[in-house]
Amino acid sequence: MKLPVFLRISLKYLWRYRRRYLFLFLALGFGFGVVTVISSLKDGMKENLYLSARSHYAGDIVALGYNPDLGIKHHLDRDQIDAIFASAGAAGINTAGAAIRTTLTGMKEGTIYFNGNAVALKYVVGVDWEREASYFKDLSYTESPDPPQADSIFLSAPIAQELGARQGDGIILETLTVTGEKNTGPFVIAGVVEDTSFFSYYKVYVSRPALNRLIGFAGEDCSLIGFYLRNKTAPSSSFVDAKRRALYQDLAERIHTGPLVYDRDAFDQETDKAGGGGTVFLVTLPVYLSEVAELLEAIDLASYVLYGMMLAIIMVSAGVTCRLILHERSRETGTMRTIGFYDADLRIILQLELCMAALSSMAAGFILALFINQILSYTSFKWFPGFEVFMQNGRITALYVPETIALNVAAVLAMLILAVWGPIFRNSRSSLPEMLSGGIL
């Protein structure tokens, strides 16, 4: 086998001409480091957005009730709830960590009052304190929260600030009812959630039984049931879709189930067509996140532009360095031809040499990316309104996906080979006298 011999020769020449490779090493290392920072931050931001949305919407797959005959349209009764859990078990979905919530959405469905001040709420969420204890444990608070009770309420920090209320204060919550009337109930602030993202800005949590009494739901009724398919990480879209289809096939045989939808427009069209008696829709986060799809597309576009610029810099740097090195080594390659190396042998040796230089540069670039991302993780982005949804615990985080790193390596190597193939081919095919005279450039 010639390959081990070619590898030894390439490594020997790489070490001998290491000073000549310094510019290429720096260019490739810096370029790969920037490319890795761009891709890892983009993946990290998408992951954090998904996890934030999953916490807000209560799962990777959400069984959402819809009944246009009621004043509170998102509704699931006892029979629907039993059917959903039975179908989830049949589909192989873990039901132990399912979230059961009653939700009011819209600025007209909930208002909170304190000392003459009022704030219209976008989200009023009724939860089971014990079932979702781990969720509330992971939230950030302005101070240590009190243990939740039947009359407890958790506010987001902007609401508390606007009302001038603090933990331990009593407030009045006003909601619409299933008959379109208004009802009020007293609650005590058990905690103030430190979250200013658009998911939680005007949001409160109360006990589900307490909210059900206020709006006129039966004690065990709810609005949605959310299923988590992964504990701490976002599952792949194909995995989620496969589980949703399995759940849909079983559930559609038990109760009236709406068709599967994949974006917000399709979901709105199907709810407009829903008849009375209640329909269950199986919704995944892309349906909800279509609200921020344009923002994600802008992030992708910006990352692709920067990505392309860095690859172009890498290509130009590699081409210039390769031409200079080949010019200085023309006599050497001529000598190799004289002692019996073929044209193809020279091309393989030179490309192996450059690829080994590139791999060492990319290793250094990856270390540089780790260092840059560590600095960025301690940088405050509070000046960017709503950016908290892309962060984890108030910090921007990078996600190093093996597939993405492999794609980055392949892209850099492709740019390198594309840049050096022409000069290497011309050098290896030059006449022997021209090589030995050192006249190749």
C-alpha positions, 0 to 999 in steps of 0.5 A: 500500500502506497498510502502509509508511505505517502502519509509519512512523506506528507507529514515530513514535508509539513513539518519541514515547511511549517513556517510557510504554512503559518499564514494558512494555519492562522487563516484556516484556524481563525476561519474555522473558529468563526464558522464554528462560533456561528453554527454553534450559537445558531444551534444553541439559540434554536435549542433554547427557543425550542425549550422555552417554547416547550415549557410555555406550551407544555410539551413536545406534543400538545393535545388541545381541546377546541369547542366553539360553543363555549365562551372559553373555547379551549376545553377538554372534558373527562372523556376526552382526557381519558381517551388522550391518555389511553391513546398516548399509552398505546402510542408508546408515549410516557404519560407520567410527566404529562402536563395538564393545564387550563389556559386562558389566552388573550388580553380580554380573558384575564385581568389582575387587580392590586391597590387600584391598579389593573393589568390585562393578562395575555396568559392565565395558566392553571396548573397542578402544583404537584404534577409540575413541581419540577417545572416550577423548581427550575424557574428563576425568581426574584426571591425564594418562592413560598410553597404553592397552595390552593390560593397561590398565584405566581406572577411574571416580574413585569406584572409585579413591577407594574402593579407595585406588588410583592411576594405575599401580597393579596390580589384579585384575578378577574376572568371570563367564564364559559358563559361569557360572564366575568368572575373574580377570585382572591389569590396570594402572590407566592412567587415572582418569576424573573422572566421578561421574554415574550412567552412570559411577559404578561403571564400568571400561574394559578392552581388548575382547580381554582381556575376551573372554578372561576371560569366554570369548568368541571373540576377535572376539566382542562384546556390541554395535555402536553407530552414531553418526549425528552427531559432536557433536550429537544427531540428531532422533528422526525421523532416528534412527528412520528410519535404524533402520527402514532398518537393521532391514528389511535386517538382518531378511533376513540374521539373526534380529532382534528386533522394534523396541521403543520403551521399556524395558518392551517391550524386557524383554518381548521379551528374555524371549521370545527363544529360543536361538541369539541374537537381535539387537535394534536399540535407540535411546537412548529405550529406555535413557533410559526409566530417567530418563524421570520425571526428564525429565518433572519438568524439563518440568513445572517449566519449563512452570509457570515458562513459564506464569507469565512469560507471565501476567505479560507479559499483565497488564503489556501490558494495563495499559500499553495501557489507560494509553497509550490513555487518554492518546492518546484525543484523538490517535486522535480527531483521526486519525479526523477526518482520515480514518483508519478504525477498522481503520486505527487498530487496525492502527497501534496493534497495529504500535506495540505489536508493535515495542515487544515485538520491541525488548523481546524483543531486550533480553530475549534479551541478558539471557538470554545474560548469565544463562546465562553466569553459570549456566555458571560456577556449581557444581552439585556439591551436586546428586548425579548432576547431572553427566549434564546438564552438559558438561565439568562446566558447565551449558550453554544450547542456543538452538534456532531453533524454540524461540526462534521459539516463544517469540517467537510465544507472547509476541506472542500474549499481547500481542495477546490482552491489548491487542486488547480495549482497542484494539478498544473505543478504535477503535470509540468515538464521535468526541465521546468520543475528542476529550473524552479520556473513554476508559479 
